[in-house]
């Protein structure tokens, strides 16, 4: 029951963060701004669906690539845990949070695509952000399974 509650809290945080992470960057604020603008110019030639698909592909890969390392980190840290189940849950949540950060970044980029297209479609954004959230959930479950295994 705790793992379901933990996963629910993490997912709630993911959605709240994604909704609030669509702020504007002031022109000239950082060197990454120029890179971002160049990428946006290239992206403008693609449809909203093509841009969202590219973001989905990129961030799905980032999430799936990060998961095995995070599970290994969890397993290593779990062996030195001295705080019982609560300590294991804390370790697990910290690893899941790293996946949530990646997912939130991707969802934020999708939101920018929707907002930058004058005719951005909420349905397109919802469709692709849900797909990325599904990838996140699948991979977060793998970390939760490592927690469950170590908690027995």
Secondary structure, DSSP 4 states (H G I P E B T S, - for coil): -HHHHHHHHHHHHHHHHHHH--PPPPTTS-HHHHHHHHHHHHHTTS-HHHHHHHHHHHHHHHHHHHHHHHHHHHHHHHHT--SHHHHHHHHHHHHHHHHHHHHHHHHHHHHHHHHHSTT--HHHHHHHHHHHHHHHHHHHHHHHHHHHHHH-
